[in-house]
Amino acid sequence: MRKAKVVLEVENAEQQHQSEQWCQATGVAINQRDNEGCGCCVNIYLLLAAEHDIQTLDSALQDCGAGVGYLTDPS
């Protein structure tokens, strides 16, 4: 399992859509109450998921102007 951080632009519907599809496909829940962003312009989430799943999300988000940042602590 890896920890990662994802920053999604609130007004970018494609970023929101890609993250929701990823959650459904992987079974990883991104809960709105865990949002570390302001919520008016960005949503910031910490994720704990399998390396492959995070890479899949990163690839999908890069296509719409976002990405995933890996955290150095893998625990």
Buried (B, 14 or more C-beta within 10 A) or exposed (E): EBBBBBBBBBEBEBBBEBBEEBBEEBEBEBEEEEBEBEEEEBBBBEBEBEEEBBBBBBEBBEEBEBBBEBBEEEE
